Amino acid sequence: MDTRSPTTTHLTDAQRVDWLRLIRSDNVGPRTFRSLVNHFGSARAALERLPDLARRGGAARPARICTEADARTELLAGEKLGVSLLAPGEAGYPPRLAVLDDAPPLLGVRGAREVLMRPMIAIVGSRNASGAGLKFASQLARDLSDAGFVIASGLARGIDQSAHRASLTGGTVAMLAGGHDKVYPPEHEDLLAAIVASGGAISEMPLGHAPRARDFPRRNRLISGASLGVVVVEAALRSGSLITARIAAEQGREVFAVPGSPLDPRAAGTNDLIKQGATLITEAADVIQAVEPIMGRPIELGEPDDDPLAPEPDASDRARIVGLLGPTPVLLDDLIRMAEASPAIVRTVLLELELAGRLERHGGGLVSLI
Amino acid sequence: MDTRSPTTTHLTDAQRVDWLRLIRSDNVGPRTFRSLVNHFGSARAALERLPDLARRGGAARPARICTEADARTELLAGEKLGVSLLAPGEAGYPPRLAVLDDAPPLLGVRGAREVLMRPMIAIVGSRNASGAGLKFASQLARDLSDAGFVIASGLARGIDQSAHRASLTGGTVAMLAGGHDKVYPPEHEDLLAAIVASGGAISEMPLGHAPRARDFPRRNRLISGASLGVVVVEAALRSGSLITARIAAEQGREVFAVPGSPLDPRAAGTNDLIKQGATLITEAADVIQAVEPIMGRPIELGEPDDDPLAPEPDASDRARIVGLLGPTPVLLDDLIRMAEASPAIVRTVLLELELAGRLERHGGGLVSLI
């Protein structure tokens, strides 16, 4: 099964337990999950091989594998909160998110599933926004909502909050950096409840997971990935919204930015985005005009990423590849060339290292030893 | 002689008198001037043929031809004010302006000729500018001036005034819509004096000409034409600065716009320019980066426009072509096709009509009967 199929999928209960066990096991991220399931044919088969692979990768101690009991406990706790753990292709899993290379294999979804299936536009910006910025975000969210779009944002203070509030009636979706029961910021618990009443909330994190700083950039890929495009309303230079814009561009999403005076530091980031090629917008019509042609096209899977693994690399391959790696990120393609091994062997060794917690994957095909 | 030569030219006194007589005669604009001089070989020869051509074009009354005495009087009056009437290619005639199709055959120039020969950037915008807009225009003019650019603008209130004032030391040029002795707005007489003391002022209008509304768009082509690019700082929709930006684009000049909040009506015009492809700028470096590659290139003449005229169209050609014309503008190319006459004959008939005051030339090769 292609774990990213945009067509209708339905996991059996047993499959869902296996998938949850695999994605909740140590050192398994969305990309590793896909490699493993593609190679071993199922999450169940991958789970059986996990200890072996991690040991070969040189794990200092046995990697923790999520037990069936823990997985069932999480599924039950989710049910009580109204959180379903959905696979890409299941109803309620945002279709554009489902086709990303690093789509969460199971996404915790709360709220109105039909809203999550509709075309989304993300509106993001400063927590510390100006009155004009907040007003503009509200107006834009309302107008896009009236035009039938679902508004995606990150539940933060400032622009996010304004965008969510103004689109409650039409439907809005909060992408969370922590578990569904760890609302951040805590004072937005009521706002989240209102969002979920008519729209939805999604998280890839387990219940009980309090969001850490590094979870926010990771969460940002859900905001842009689920959307046709991202509007950045106000952003200082080097702010989180610009990270979302960069990820959006990498995902092939439209990037829109709201201009502001060069004398206003809260517009420095958005003006800079426009200099770099983002589309300047001043009203909802600008956004709609840009995304309408995209909406007509079928949602396409990204480049297929089911590169085969090797049956088993030998010890000398493993030693040679590990020897080439260090703390400085190196391009996977360069590594394959320098290792004088087949791509399948290099990928397998990297997977083993990853499962052993010894490998870090950066953007753009870069890897380094931890 | 190519009347637009960017290379060094020097008119004799007699030529200058003839040129001035021709351009100051009824119904002779810069383009007609060039057609006539190209066809008849000199301004003197053209002056001799003028009455004949206008009569054939059906002038209601004999077209007024500027006398030698009037021309000499204007030249002398100019000298007293420090105004020289310069031809394209003469030192003090801005080189980029000199190569335009509709470059003034004689430009009234006051001030420091070397400043008028240096690379210019135009800064324009609302008369009714905000404090932030005025501050930005000042800062930008100062920074571009410090980087060696001469600042061109229109001596208006608001943005123009700020740009001129901030660049007095480095050199700034005021492009006037009326004669040099008819300063508009009148309260900027002191500012103009300060501008001319270290920079310059140019006008294609005779002394004593008080600017009318239609002279401002015409003047705007001098602002953009003399410059590498035009920066629009603040502009409402449908404002005069946007006309300058449109002309600049038609002239192949860079168009820069300063962004502003969508909630600020004074930024609506500049944001719109950016939507249409103008370059968003927030600082002088953005402008410099864009114009530097252009500065390195030699200044090129536009498309040669010395299409031949016919020795003499016959009466039936004339009647047929006039019959095809009306108050609705028609494309010159369509007219040539419909008239089933040679382009040279159509051009000659149009020139006759123009000299008779019966033809209006619009942008984009459109003509209509008056």
HADDOCK unambig.tbl for C-alpha pairs under 7 A between the chains (distance, minus, plus):
assign (segid A and resid 259 and name CA) (segid B and resid 259 and name CA) 5.57 0.50 0.50
assign (segid A and resid 259 and name CA) (segid B and resid 260 and name CA) 5.55 0.50 0.50
assign (segid A and resid 259 and name CA) (segid B and resid 261 and name CA) 5.72 0.50 0.50
assign (segid A and resid 260 and name CA) (segid B and resid 259 and name CA) 5.55 0.50 0.50
assign (segid A and resid 260 and name CA) (segid B and resid 260 and name CA) 3.91 0.50 0.50
assign (segid A and resid 260 and name CA) (segid B and resid 261 and name CA) 4.28 0.50 0.50
assign (segid A and resid 261 and name CA) (segid B and resid 259 and name CA) 5.72 0.50 0.50
assign (segid A and resid 261 and name CA) (segid B and resid 260 and name CA) 4.29 0.50 0.50
assign (segid A and resid 261 and name CA) (segid B and resid 261 and name CA) 6.31 0.50 0.50
assign (segid A and resid 262 and name CA) (segid B and resid 282 and name CA) 5.14 0.50 0.50
assign (segid A and resid 275 and name CA) (segid B and resid 280 and name CA) 6.26 0.50 0.50
assign (segid A and resid 280 and name CA) (segid B and resid 275 and name CA) 6.26 0.50 0.50
assign (segid A and resid 282 and name CA) (segid B and resid 262 and name CA) 5.14 0.50 0.50
